[in-house]
Amino acid sequence: MTDAASSLLMGAVAMASFVAMLFFLRHWRQTADSFFLLFALSFGLDAATRVILGLWRIAEETEPFIYLARLVTFGLIIVAIVQKNRPTR
């Protein structure tokens, strides 16, 4: 894949993640449920990392930091799901 096509695809995925973040933020404001806030944070972080990957050439030494951000993103989603499915007392 060429650099231009890769950057275009990163931009499209970043935009989709940003729209998903706005969607979850709207539902969080209506319900005040932390599930929606955690999902909004995870999609916002994903959008930010996609923009960084699309705009800058990442050196091999700094590449693990991008994957660390993705680990945090998926960790937030897991925390939200586990928290939502925990039985209430």
LOMIZA-689212 format. One line per field, with one value per residue: chain; x, y, z of N, C-alpha, C in turn; residue in one letter. Coordinates in steps of 0.02 Angstrom, whole numbers. Last residue first. Example, Ala and Ser with C-alpha at 12.3 -4.5 7.8 and 13.67 -1.06 7.14 Angstrom:
lodren: c(A A);
n_u: c(642 660);
n_v: c(-112 -284);
n_w: c(354 390);
ca_u: c(684 615);
ca_v: c(-53 -225);
ca_w: c(357 390);
c_u: c(645 660);
c_v: c(2 -165);
c_w: c(394 390);
kolke: c(S A);
This chain:
lodren: c(A A A A A A A A A A A A A A A A A A A A A A A A A A A A A A A A A A A A A A A A A A A A A A A A A A A A A A A A A A A A A A A A A A A A A A A A A A A A A A A A A A A A A A A A A);
n_u: c(-1275 -1258 -1131 -1054 -1064 -998 -866 -837 -847 -748 -633 -628 -606 -482 -404 -403 -326 -207 -163 -144 -35 57 74 142 257 328 385 503 598 561 463 326 284 125 -11 -58 -24 -103 -230 -231 -227 -353 -441 -412 -458 -594 -627 -607 -699 -818 -813 -824 -952 -1035 -1014 -1063 -1205 -1282 -1374 -1338 -1199 -1183 -1232 -1132 -1019 -1049 -1040 -908 -843 -885 -815 -684 -682 -697 -577 -484 -516 -478 -341 -295 -322 -231 -111 -114 -111 15 102 26 42);
n_v: c(-238 -297 -387 -322 -271 -150 -189 -258 -151 -62 -141 -156 -23 1 -90 -32 84 29 -27 89 141 42 64 184 144 66 167 229 162 176 326 369 507 581 566 439 426 531 481 367 422 488 379 314 410 405 274 284 382 316 208 280 335 223 176 269 362 474 487 597 592 466 493 581 499 408 498 541 419 396 502 457 341 399 472 367 303 405 418 293 304 405 343 240 313 372 262 111 -58);
n_w: c(2207 2039 1952 1807 1681 1685 1711 1593 1500 1546 1537 1397 1359 1419 1345 1220 1256 1304 1184 1110 1179 1150 1015 1024 1088 995 908 936 862 730 708 609 524 551 514 551 686 737 705 785 912 914 904 1025 1115 1081 1116 1256 1294 1260 1350 1469 1452 1449 1581 1669 1632 1610 1505 1425 1420 1360 1231 1189 1193 1092 981 989 962 831 771 794 718 591 585 587 468 379 407 366 229 196 227 131 13 26 30 -39 0);
ca_u: c(-1294 -1267 -1196 -1047 -1092 -1069 -902 -837 -890 -818 -655 -636 -666 -541 -412 -440 -391 -250 -175 -197 -98 38 40 78 212 293 327 443 608 555 526 348 318 197 25 -69 4 -30 -207 -235 -169 -290 -440 -400 -387 -556 -630 -568 -627 -801 -811 -763 -894 -1030 -1001 -991 -1179 -1229 -1384 -1409 -1231 -1160 -1269 -1201 -1024 -1048 -1100 -963 -833 -906 -889 -707 -673 -748 -641 -484 -526 -547 -387 -288 -357 -303 -130 -111 -169 -45 97 66 0);
ca_v: c(-262 -243 -386 -340 -338 -151 -147 -294 -210 -40 -116 -215 -58 41 -99 -95 89 68 -70 41 179 52 2 182 190 32 128 256 166 110 289 348 443 577 628 464 379 533 545 360 382 526 430 280 392 467 293 236 393 379 195 240 379 265 133 269 295 478 435 582 652 476 446 603 557 385 458 589 453 350 502 521 336 352 507 417 267 381 474 312 254 415 403 224 271 414 307 172 0);
ca_w: c(2273 2087 1985 1878 1694 1669 1759 1657 1494 1540 1603 1441 1336 1439 1417 1229 1223 1349 1242 1090 1177 1219 1036 989 1123 1050 887 968 934 760 707 675 516 561 500 483 637 744 676 712 889 921 851 961 1114 1074 1046 1216 1304 1227 1278 1455 1459 1389 1523 1657 1642 1661 1556 1437 1447 1428 1274 1191 1238 1160 993 997 1025 883 769 823 791 616 582 640 530 379 417 437 268 184 263 202 28 20 88 -42 0);
c_u: c(-1356 -1291 -1199 -1115 -1084 -1101 -978 -876 -894 -865 -728 -661 -680 -606 -472 -450 -432 -320 -220 -213 -156 -27 20 39 144 245 292 380 544 562 517 412 348 223 101 -26 -3 3 -132 -213 -171 -230 -375 -396 -368 -482 -594 -569 -586 -726 -792 -757 -830 -969 -990 -971 -1104 -1202 -1337 -1419 -1305 -1193 -1247 -1243 -1095 -1050 -1104 -1029 -889 -898 -916 -783 -697 -742 -697 -550 -527 -562 -459 -335 -353 -344 -205 -133 -172 -107 34 57 45);
c_v: c(-227 -272 -328 -338 -362 -217 -149 -255 -248 -100 -95 -194 -119 6 -60 -111 25 73 -35 -7 133 91 5 120 192 79 92 216 189 113 223 307 425 508 622 524 405 486 550 424 372 486 470 331 357 454 360 254 346 393 258 223 341 311 175 224 294 409 440 535 640 538 452 558 582 442 436 554 502 381 454 525 400 344 462 455 316 344 452 371 270 366 417 283 253 374 349 215 62);
c_w: c(2298 2153 2035 1911 1765 1687 1747 1709 1560 1538 1600 1509 1380 1418 1443 1303 1234 1321 1292 1146 1156 1223 1109 1010 1090 1088 945 951 970 836 744 669 583 546 504 465 566 694 680 677 814 896 854 904 1049 1072 1033 1142 1261 1235 1239 1381 1444 1393 1460 1598 1624 1679 1616 1496 1462 1459 1347 1237 1244 1210 1066 1013 1039 952 822 824 825 692 608 643 589 445 421 453 343 226 256 244 102 37 86 20 0);
kolke: c(R T P R N K Q V I A V I I L G F T V L R A L Y I F P E T E E A I R W L G L I V R T A A D L G F S L A F L L F F S D A T Q R W H R L F F L M A V F S A M A V A G M L L S S A A D T M);
